[in-house]
Amino acid sequence: MEAQSEVKRARQVVLILLFLGWALGNLDRYLINYAIVYIGHDLTLTSSETGIVLSAFFLGYAIMQMPGGLLADKFGAKKVLLIAVLSWSIFTGLTAVAWSLVAIVVIRFLFGIGEGGFQPSASKIIATVFPSDERSKAMSVLLSSGAIMAMIVPIISAWLLVSIGWRWFFVIAGLIGLLITFLYWKYIKLPNEEAEEDTIEEVQASEPTSTSASETVSASEAKEENVEHTGILMTIFKMPIMWTLLVAYFTIYAVNWGLNSWLPTYLTDIRSLDIISIGWLQLIPGFAMVIGMLVSGYIIDKLTLKTNKIVGAGCATLLALFLFLMFNADSMPMFIAYQSIISLLMTYVTLLLPSFILKLIPAKVTGTAMGMANTGGQLAGFVTPMLIGFMIDAFDGSYNAAVWILVVLAAICIVAILLTQTKTGEGESEYETI
């Protein structure tokens, strides 16, 4: 009983720390969408240039998804996690010194590269530490940090941007990131990490003079490991489930980041609201997202993946409908009501997609699989804000074409979810033999 309590406490510590790190990452992601109003003014940016700034982070983030997953599987999730948080903290701080369009685009791109290793390594840690029937709930807690940030950022951004300015915010966020890096190094302990340390100590104590032999064995094992890992990567590429998830990730995150990136600007330009009013109104859909995230994780763990697939496709269908209704709402109360429903629907889908990987793909390659799927989501984050900016300029400030793009993307997501293959019920997943 005491040993079980210690294991549970260790899991809770890991999850709390991952939650804090992801909260900080999302704080920057969401606040940039409000800060860009001031950044655009200071740097004299057009809508197209604003879209490029908003997209730059996601290009770097997308590029790093597969390498991040591979590195987590090969060298250990904790090491990749530490490097990710440290590097993104540095570039977050450097955002404060951006003096031109080129400078801020390069810094945001490098910031994305830094943060790119976080989610694959965090997913691998969850798959390593938590049993299969608790992974969706653990992932829901991790991802709920994003929902919480979506709820509170509109309020704190109004205060921060007016009181200290956007440059000082990024300095403070960078310093907080350095603190979280230290906490990760000090307190995240993984079972395989402790085993490796014990083995190294035993070998060093018992065979201090066998350097040549050990180097030969190590080289041989490393070669075999590289061959095995290359084979696993090719196997993952051949899985139909990974390609349908790639499309599903791309489409649902295109809707997500298309909305989050441009909604503050839309509400300012089209609905004539000020930043403070936007902040208070966005509390409502933000709160809906937090509730949806926590409830969705519980529901997904209770239902089979086959049933979840039907529910997820239904949510994507309603998402397309309510997107259309929201942008055509006659009043702000109806706009916010529709947005809150959209938050609930989108939350279920975004949590369901990683659950396919966490429940069907073996833990030893979870980082690689998650990196591949999440590449689709982050490419969407790169493409969509920039595309919307170009569409707004092309249609003389009208958002109508951009709205239809989001509706069509939600419709494609329906098809991708329905085509995702699963094997549920009794017996192991067909992928457990990897």
Contacts in CASP RR format, 6 or more apart in sequence:
PFRMAT RR
TARGET T0000
AUTHOR 0000-0000-0000
METHOD contacts of the structure
MODEL  1
MEAQSEVKRARQVVLILLFLGWALGNLDRYLINYAIVYIGHDLTLTSSET
GIVLSAFFLGYAIMQMPGGLLADKFGAKKVLLIAVLSWSIFTGLTAVAWS
LVAIVVIRFLFGIGEGGFQPSASKIIATVFPSDERSKAMSVLLSSGAIMA
MIVPIISAWLLVSIGWRWFFVIAGLIGLLITFLYWKYIKLPNEEAEEDTI
EEVQASEPTSTSASETVSASEAKEENVEHTGILMTIFKMPIMWTLLVAYF
TIYAVNWGLNSWLPTYLTDIRSLDIISIGWLQLIPGFAMVIGMLVSGYII
DKLTLKTNKIVGAGCATLLALFLFLMFNADSMPMFIAYQSIISLLMTYVT
LLLPSFILKLIPAKVTGTAMGMANTGGQLAGFVTPMLIGFMIDAFDGSYN
AAVWILVVLAAICIVAILLTQTKTGEGESEYETI
10 129 0 8 1.000
10 189 0 8 1.000
11 129 0 8 1.000
11 130 0 8 1.000
11 138 0 8 1.000
13 187 0 8 1.000
13 188 0 8 1.000
14 125 0 8 1.000
14 129 0 8 1.000
14 188 0 8 1.000
14 189 0 8 1.000
15 126 0 8 1.000
15 138 0 8 1.000
15 141 0 8 1.000
15 142 0 8 1.000
17 180 0 8 1.000
17 183 0 8 1.000
17 184 0 8 1.000
17 187 0 8 1.000
17 188 0 8 1.000
18 122 0 8 1.000
18 125 0 8 1.000
18 126 0 8 1.000
18 142 0 8 1.000
19 141 0 8 1.000
19 142 0 8 1.000
19 144 0 8 1.000
19 145 0 8 1.000
20 145 0 8 1.000
20 180 0 8 1.000
20 183 0 8 1.000
21 85 0 8 1.000
21 118 0 8 1.000
21 145 0 8 1.000
21 177 0 8 1.000
21 180 0 8 1.000
22 118 0 8 1.000
22 119 0 8 1.000
22 122 0 8 1.000
22 142 0 8 1.000
22 143 0 8 1.000
22 145 0 8 1.000
22 146 0 8 1.000
23 145 0 8 1.000
23 146 0 8 1.000
23 148 0 8 1.000
23 149 0 8 1.000
24 173 0 8 1.000
24 176 0 8 1.000
24 177 0 8 1.000
24 180 0 8 1.000
25 88 0 8 1.000
25 115 0 8 1.000
25 118 0 8 1.000
25 149 0 8 1.000
26 145 0 8 1.000
26 146 0 8 1.000
26 149 0 8 1.000
26 150 0 8 1.000
27 149 0 8 1.000
27 153 0 8 1.000
27 173 0 8 1.000
28 92 0 8 1.000
28 111 0 8 1.000
28 170 0 8 1.000
28 173 0 8 1.000
29 57 0 8 1.000
29 149 0 8 1.000
29 260 0 8 1.000
30 146 0 8 1.000
30 149 0 8 1.000
30 150 0 8 1.000
30 153 0 8 1.000
30 154 0 8 1.000
30 157 0 8 1.000
30 260 0 8 1.000
31 153 0 8 1.000
31 156 0 8 1.000
31 157 0 8 1.000
31 160 0 8 1.000
31 169 0 8 1.000
32 53 0 8 1.000
32 54 0 8 1.000
32 57 0 8 1.000
32 108 0 8 1.000
33 54 0 8 1.000
33 260 0 8 1.000
33 261 0 8 1.000
33 262 0 8 1.000
33 263 0 8 1.000
33 264 0 8 1.000
34 153 0 8 1.000
34 154 0 8 1.000
34 157 0 8 1.000
34 158 0 8 1.000
34 161 0 8 1.000
34 264 0 8 1.000
34 275 0 8 1.000
34 278 0 8 1.000
35 157 0 8 1.000
35 161 0 8 1.000
35 166 0 8 1.000
35 169 0 8 1.000
36 45 0 8 1.000
36 50 0 8 1.000
36 53 0 8 1.000
36 54 0 8 1.000
36 264 0 8 1.000
36 265 0 8 1.000
37 264 0 8 1.000
37 265 0 8 1.000
37 268 0 8 1.000
37 275 0 8 1.000
38 161 0 8 1.000
38 165 0 8 1.000
38 166 0 8 1.000
39 45 0 8 1.000
39 53 0 8 1.000
39 98 0 8 1.000
39 104 0 8 1.000
39 166 0 8 1.000
40 49 0 8 1.000
40 50 0 8 1.000
40 53 0 8 1.000
43 98 0 8 1.000
43 100 0 8 1.000
43 101 0 8 1.000
43 104 0 8 1.000
45 53 0 8 1.000
45 101 0 8 1.000
46 393 0 8 1.000
47 389 0 8 1.000
47 390 0 8 1.000
47 392 0 8 1.000
47 393 0 8 1.000
47 397 0 8 1.000
48 386 0 8 1.000
48 389 0 8 1.000
48 390 0 8 1.000
48 393 0 8 1.000
49 101 0 8 1.000
50 265 0 8 1.000
50 389 0 8 1.000
51 261 0 8 1.000
51 385 0 8 1.000
51 386 0 8 1.000
51 388 0 8 1.000
51 389 0 8 1.000
51 390 0 8 1.000
52 101 0 8 1.000
52 105 0 8 1.000
52 386 0 8 1.000
53 101 0 8 1.000
53 104 0 8 1.000
53 105 0 8 1.000
53 108 0 8 1.000
54 261 0 8 1.000
54 262 0 8 1.000
54 385 0 8 1.000
54 386 0 8 1.000
55 381 0 8 1.000
55 382 0 8 1.000
55 383 0 8 1.000
55 384 0 8 1.000
55 385 0 8 1.000
55 386 0 8 1.000
56 104 0 8 1.000
56 105 0 8 1.000
56 106 0 8 1.000
56 108 0 8 1.000
56 109 0 8 1.000
56 382 0 8 1.000
57 108 0 8 1.000
57 109 0 8 1.000
57 111 0 8 1.000
57 112 0 8 1.000
57 115 0 8 1.000
58 112 0 8 1.000
58 257 0 8 1.000
58 378 0 8 1.000
58 379 0 8 1.000
58 380 0 8 1.000
58 381 0 8 1.000
58 382 0 8 1.000
58 385 0 8 1.000
59 109 0 8 1.000
59 112 0 8 1.000
59 382 0 8 1.000
60 109 0 8 1.000
60 110 0 8 1.000
60 112 0 8 1.000
60 113 0 8 1.000
60 114 0 8 1.000
60 116 0 8 1.000
60 378 0 8 1.000
60 382 0 8 1.000
61 112 0 8 1.000
61 113 0 8 1.000
61 114 0 8 1.000
61 115 0 8 1.000
61 116 0 8 1.000
61 378 0 8 1.000
61 381 0 8 1.000
61 382 0 8 1.000
62 375 0 8 1.000
62 376 0 8 1.000
62 377 0 8 1.000
62 378 0 8 1.000
62 379 0 8 1.000
62 381 0 8 1.000
62 382 0 8 1.000
63 113 0 8 1.000
64 112 0 8 1.000
64 113 0 8 1.000
64 114 0 8 1.000
64 115 0 8 1.000
64 116 0 8 1.000
64 117 0 8 1.000
65 116 0 8 1.000
65 117 0 8 1.000
65 119 0 8 1.000
65 120 0 8 1.000
65 371 0 8 1.000
65 372 0 8 1.000
65 374 0 8 1.000
65 375 0 8 1.000
65 376 0 8 1.000
65 378 0 8 1.000
66 368 0 8 1.000
66 371 0 8 1.000
66 372 0 8 1.000
66 375 0 8 1.000
67 117 0 8 1.000
68 80 0 8 1.000
68 116 0 8 1.000
68 117 0 8 1.000
68 120 0 8 1.000
68 121 0 8 1.000
68 367 0 8 1.000
68 371 0 8 1.000
69 80 0 8 1.000
69 117 0 8 1.000
69 120 0 8 1.000
69 121 0 8 1.000
69 124 0 8 1.000
69 367 0 8 1.000
69 368 0 8 1.000
69 370 0 8 1.000
69 371 0 8 1.000
70 229 0 8 1.000
70 233 0 8 1.000
70 367 0 8 1.000
70 368 0 8 1.000
71 79 0 8 1.000
71 80 0 8 1.000
71 117 0 8 1.000
71 121 0 8 1.000
72 80 0 8 1.000
72 81 0 8 1.000
72 117 0 8 1.000
72 120 0 8 1.000
72 121 0 8 1.000
72 124 0 8 1.000
72 367 0 8 1.000
72 368 0 8 1.000
73 124 0 8 1.000
73 229 0 8 1.000
73 364 0 8 1.000
73 365 0 8 1.000
73 366 0 8 1.000
73 367 0 8 1.000
73 368 0 8 1.000
74 225 0 8 1.000
74 229 0 8 1.000
76 121 0 8 1.000
76 124 0 8 1.000
76 192 0 8 1.000
76 193 0 8 1.000
77 121 0 8 1.000
77 122 0 8 1.000
77 124 0 8 1.000
77 125 0 8 1.000
77 128 0 8 1.000
77 190 0 8 1.000
77 367 0 8 1.000
78 121 0 8 1.000
78 125 0 8 1.000
78 184 0 8 1.000
78 188 0 8 1.000
78 190 0 8 1.000
78 193 0 8 1.000
80 117 0 8 1.000
80 120 0 8 1.000
80 121 0 8 1.000
81 117 0 8 1.000
81 118 0 8 1.000
81 121 0 8 1.000
81 122 0 8 1.000
81 125 0 8 1.000
81 184 0 8 1.000
81 188 0 8 1.000
82 181 0 8 1.000
82 184 0 8 1.000
82 185 0 8 1.000
83 114 0 8 1.000
83 117 0 8 1.000
84 114 0 8 1.000
84 115 0 8 1.000
84 116 0 8 1.000
84 117 0 8 1.000
84 118 0 8 1.000
84 121 0 8 1.000
85 118 0 8 1.000
85 177 0 8 1.000
85 180 0 8 1.000
85 181 0 8 1.000
85 184 0 8 1.000
86 178 0 8 1.000
86 181 0 8 1.000
87 113 0 8 1.000
87 114 0 8 1.000
87 115 0 8 1.000
88 111 0 8 1.000
88 112 0 8 1.000
88 114 0 8 1.000
88 115 0 8 1.000
88 116 0 8 1.000
88 118 0 8 1.000
88 177 0 8 1.000
89 173 0 8 1.000
89 174 0 8 1.000
89 175 0 8 1.000
89 176 0 8 1.000
89 177 0 8 1.000
89 178 0 8 1.000
89 180 0 8 1.000
89 181 0 8 1.000
90 174 0 8 1.000
91 107 0 8 1.000
91 108 0 8 1.000
91 110 0 8 1.000
91 111 0 8 1.000
91 112 0 8 1.000
91 114 0 8 1.000
92 111 0 8 1.000
92 170 0 8 1.000
92 173 0 8 1.000
92 174 0 8 1.000
92 177 0 8 1.000
93 170 0 8 1.000
93 171 0 8 1.000
93 173 0 8 1.000
93 174 0 8 1.000
93 175 0 8 1.000
94 107 0 8 1.000
94 111 0 8 1.000
94 170 0 8 1.000
95 104 0 8 1.000
95 107 0 8 1.000
95 108 0 8 1.000
95 111 0 8 1.000
95 167 0 8 1.000
95 170 0 8 1.000
96 166 0 8 1.000
96 167 0 8 1.000
96 168 0 8 1.000
96 169 0 8 1.000
96 170 0 8 1.000
96 171 0 8 1.000
97 103 0 8 1.000
97 167 0 8 1.000
98 104 0 8 1.000
98 107 0 8 1.000
116 378 0 8 1.000
119 370 0 8 1.000
119 371 0 8 1.000
119 374 0 8 1.000
120 367 0 8 1.000
120 368 0 8 1.000
120 370 0 8 1.000
120 371 0 8 1.000
120 374 0 8 1.000
121 367 0 8 1.000
122 142 0 8 1.000
123 139 0 8 1.000
123 354 0 8 1.000
123 357 0 8 1.000
123 358 0 8 1.000
123 366 0 8 1.000
123 367 0 8 1.000
123 370 0 8 1.000
124 363 0 8 1.000
124 366 0 8 1.000
124 367 0 8 1.000
124 370 0 8 1.000
125 188 0 8 1.000
125 190 0 8 1.000
126 135 0 8 1.000
126 138 0 8 1.000
126 139 0 8 1.000
126 142 0 8 1.000
126 358 0 8 1.000
127 135 0 8 1.000
127 358 0 8 1.000
127 363 0 8 1.000
127 366 0 8 1.000
127 367 0 8 1.000
128 190 0 8 1.000
128 191 0 8 1.000
128 192 0 8 1.000
128 363 0 8 1.000
129 138 0 8 1.000
129 190 0 8 1.000
129 191 0 8 1.000
130 138 0 8 1.000
132 358 0 8 1.000
132 359 0 8 1.000
133 301 0 8 1.000
134 301 0 8 1.000
135 301 0 8 1.000
135 355 0 8 1.000
135 358 0 8 1.000
135 359 0 8 1.000
136 297 0 8 1.000
136 300 0 8 1.000
136 301 0 8 1.000
136 351 0 8 1.000
136 355 0 8 1.000
136 358 0 8 1.000
136 359 0 8 1.000
137 297 0 8 1.000
137 298 0 8 1.000
137 301 0 8 1.000
139 297 0 8 1.000
139 351 0 8 1.000
139 354 0 8 1.000
139 355 0 8 1.000
139 358 0 8 1.000
140 293 0 8 1.000
140 294 0 8 1.000
140 296 0 8 1.000
140 297 0 8 1.000
140 298 0 8 1.000
140 300 0 8 1.000
140 351 0 8 1.000
141 294 0 8 1.000
143 293 0 8 1.000
143 350 0 8 1.000
143 351 0 8 1.000
144 290 0 8 1.000
144 293 0 8 1.000
144 294 0 8 1.000
146 289 0 8 1.000
146 293 0 8 1.000
147 286 0 8 1.000
147 289 0 8 1.000
147 290 0 8 1.000
147 292 0 8 1.000
147 293 0 8 1.000
147 343 0 8 1.000
147 347 0 8 1.000
148 290 0 8 1.000
150 260 0 8 1.000
150 282 0 8 1.000
150 285 0 8 1.000
150 286 0 8 1.000
150 289 0 8 1.000
150 343 0 8 1.000
151 282 0 8 1.000
151 283 0 8 1.000
151 285 0 8 1.000
151 286 0 8 1.000
151 287 0 8 1.000
151 289 0 8 1.000
151 290 0 8 1.000
152 283 0 8 1.000
154 264 0 8 1.000
154 278 0 8 1.000
154 279 0 8 1.000
154 280 0 8 1.000
154 281 0 8 1.000
154 282 0 8 1.000
154 283 0 8 1.000
155 279 0 8 1.000
155 280 0 8 1.000
155 282 0 8 1.000
155 283 0 8 1.000
157 275 0 8 1.000
157 279 0 8 1.000
158 275 0 8 1.000
158 276 0 8 1.000
158 278 0 8 1.000
158 279 0 8 1.000
160 166 0 8 1.000
160 169 0 8 1.000
161 169 0 8 1.000
161 275 0 8 1.000
162 275 0 8 1.000
203 214 0 8 1.000
207 214 0 8 1.000
232 365 0 8 1.000
232 368 0 8 1.000
232 434 0 8 1.000
233 368 0 8 1.000
235 434 0 8 1.000
236 242 0 8 1.000
236 361 0 8 1.000
236 365 0 8 1.000
236 368 0 8 1.000
236 369 0 8 1.000
236 372 0 8 1.000
237 372 0 8 1.000
239 431 0 8 1.000
240 419 0 8 1.000
240 421 0 8 1.000
241 356 0 8 1.000
241 360 0 8 1.000
241 420 0 8 1.000
241 421 0 8 1.000
241 422 0 8 1.000
241 431 0 8 1.000
242 369 0 8 1.000
242 372 0 8 1.000
242 373 0 8 1.000
244 416 0 8 1.000
244 417 0 8 1.000
244 419 0 8 1.000
244 420 0 8 1.000
244 421 0 8 1.000
245 353 0 8 1.000
245 356 0 8 1.000
245 357 0 8 1.000
245 373 0 8 1.000
245 416 0 8 1.000
245 420 0 8 1.000
246 372 0 8 1.000
246 373 0 8 1.000
246 375 0 8 1.000
246 376 0 8 1.000
247 376 0 8 1.000
247 412 0 8 1.000
247 413 0 8 1.000
247 416 0 8 1.000
248 349 0 8 1.000
248 353 0 8 1.000
248 413 0 8 1.000
248 416 0 8 1.000
248 417 0 8 1.000
248 420 0 8 1.000
249 353 0 8 1.000
249 373 0 8 1.000
249 374 0 8 1.000
249 375 0 8 1.000
249 376 0 8 1.000
249 377 0 8 1.000
249 380 0 8 1.000
250 376 0 8 1.000
250 377 0 8 1.000
250 379 0 8 1.000
250 380 0 8 1.000
251 380 0 8 1.000
251 409 0 8 1.000
251 410 0 8 1.000
251 412 0 8 1.000
251 413 0 8 1.000
251 416 0 8 1.000
252 316 0 8 1.000
252 346 0 8 1.000
252 349 0 8 1.000
252 350 0 8 1.000
252 353 0 8 1.000
252 377 0 8 1.000
252 380 0 8 1.000
252 410 0 8 1.000
252 413 0 8 1.000
253 350 0 8 1.000
253 376 0 8 1.000
253 377 0 8 1.000
253 378 0 8 1.000
253 380 0 8 1.000
253 381 0 8 1.000
254 377 0 8 1.000
254 380 0 8 1.000
254 381 0 8 1.000
254 383 0 8 1.000
254 384 0 8 1.000
254 406 0 8 1.000
254 409 0 8 1.000
255 319 0 8 1.000
255 323 0 8 1.000
255 346 0 8 1.000
255 406 0 8 1.000
255 409 0 8 1.000
255 410 0 8 1.000
255 413 0 8 1.000
256 346 0 8 1.000
256 350 0 8 1.000
256 380 0 8 1.000
257 380 0 8 1.000
257 381 0 8 1.000
257 384 0 8 1.000
257 385 0 8 1.000
258 381 0 8 1.000
258 384 0 8 1.000
258 385 0 8 1.000
258 388 0 8 1.000
258 406 0 8 1.000
259 342 0 8 1.000
259 406 0 8 1.000
261 381 0 8 1.000
261 384 0 8 1.000
261 385 0 8 1.000
261 388 0 8 1.000
262 385 0 8 1.000
262 388 0 8 1.000
262 389 0 8 1.000
262 392 0 8 1.000
262 399 0 8 1.000
262 402 0 8 1.000
263 282 0 8 1.000
264 275 0 8 1.000
264 278 0 8 1.000
266 399 0 8 1.000
267 273 0 8 1.000
267 278 0 8 1.000
267 281 0 8 1.000
268 274 0 8 1.000
268 275 0 8 1.000
268 278 0 8 1.000
269 397 0 8 1.000
270 399 0 8 1.000
271 332 0 8 1.000
271 335 0 8 1.000
273 281 0 8 1.000
273 332 0 8 1.000
281 332 0 8 1.000
281 336 0 8 1.000
284 336 0 8 1.000
284 339 0 8 1.000
284 340 0 8 1.000
285 336 0 8 1.000
285 339 0 8 1.000
285 340 0 8 1.000
285 342 0 8 1.000
285 343 0 8 1.000
286 340 0 8 1.000
286 343 0 8 1.000
288 340 0 8 1.000
288 341 0 8 1.000
288 343 0 8 1.000
288 344 0 8 1.000
289 343 0 8 1.000
289 344 0 8 1.000
289 346 0 8 1.000
289 347 0 8 1.000
291 344 0 8 1.000
292 343 0 8 1.000
292 344 0 8 1.000
292 347 0 8 1.000
292 348 0 8 1.000
293 347 0 8 1.000
293 351 0 8 1.000
296 347 0 8 1.000
296 348 0 8 1.000
296 351 0 8 1.000
296 352 0 8 1.000
297 351 0 8 1.000
297 355 0 8 1.000
299 311 0 8 1.000
299 348 0 8 1.000
300 308 0 8 1.000
300 348 0 8 1.000
300 351 0 8 1.000
300 352 0 8 1.000
300 355 0 8 1.000
303 311 0 8 1.000
304 424 0 8 1.000
304 425 0 8 1.000
305 355 0 8 1.000
305 356 0 8 1.000
305 359 0 8 1.000
305 360 0 8 1.000
305 422 0 8 1.000
305 424 0 8 1.000
306 422 0 8 1.000
306 424 0 8 1.000
308 352 0 8 1.000
308 355 0 8 1.000
309 352 0 8 1.000
309 417 0 8 1.000
309 418 0 8 1.000
309 420 0 8 1.000
309 422 0 8 1.000
311 348 0 8 1.000
311 352 0 8 1.000
312 348 0 8 1.000
312 349 0 8 1.000
312 352 0 8 1.000
312 417 0 8 1.000
313 414 0 8 1.000
313 417 0 8 1.000
313 418 0 8 1.000
314 414 0 8 1.000
315 345 0 8 1.000
315 346 0 8 1.000
315 348 0 8 1.000
315 349 0 8 1.000
316 345 0 8 1.000
316 349 0 8 1.000
316 410 0 8 1.000
316 411 0 8 1.000
316 413 0 8 1.000
316 414 0 8 1.000
316 417 0 8 1.000
317 414 0 8 1.000
318 341 0 8 1.000
318 345 0 8 1.000
319 342 0 8 1.000
319 345 0 8 1.000
319 346 0 8 1.000
319 349 0 8 1.000
319 410 0 8 1.000
319 413 0 8 1.000
320 407 0 8 1.000
320 410 0 8 1.000
320 411 0 8 1.000
320 414 0 8 1.000
322 338 0 8 1.000
322 341 0 8 1.000
322 342 0 8 1.000
322 345 0 8 1.000
323 342 0 8 1.000
323 403 0 8 1.000
323 406 0 8 1.000
323 407 0 8 1.000
323 410 0 8 1.000
324 403 0 8 1.000
324 407 0 8 1.000
325 338 0 8 1.000
326 335 0 8 1.000
326 338 0 8 1.000
326 339 0 8 1.000
326 342 0 8 1.000
327 399 0 8 1.000
327 403 0 8 1.000
329 335 0 8 1.000
329 337 0 8 1.000
329 338 0 8 1.000
349 413 0 8 1.000
349 417 0 8 1.000
352 417 0 8 1.000
353 373 0 8 1.000
354 370 0 8 1.000
354 373 0 8 1.000
356 420 0 8 1.000
356 422 0 8 1.000
357 366 0 8 1.000
357 369 0 8 1.000
357 370 0 8 1.000
357 373 0 8 1.000
358 366 0 8 1.000
359 429 0 8 1.000
360 422 0 8 1.000
360 423 0 8 1.000
360 429 0 8 1.000
360 430 0 8 1.000
360 431 0 8 1.000
361 369 0 8 1.000
361 429 0 8 1.000
361 431 0 8 1.000
361 434 0 8 1.000
362 431 0 8 1.000
362 432 0 8 1.000
362 434 0 8 1.000
364 434 0 8 1.000
365 434 0 8 1.000
384 405 0 8 1.000
387 402 0 8 1.000
387 405 0 8 1.000
388 399 0 8 1.000
388 402 0 8 1.000
388 405 0 8 1.000
389 402 0 8 1.000
391 399 0 8 1.000
391 401 0 8 1.000
391 402 0 8 1.000
391 405 0 8 1.000
392 398 0 8 1.000
392 399 0 8 1.000
392 402 0 8 1.000
394 401 0 8 1.000
395 401 0 8 1.000
423 429 0 8 1.000
423 430 0 8 1.000
END
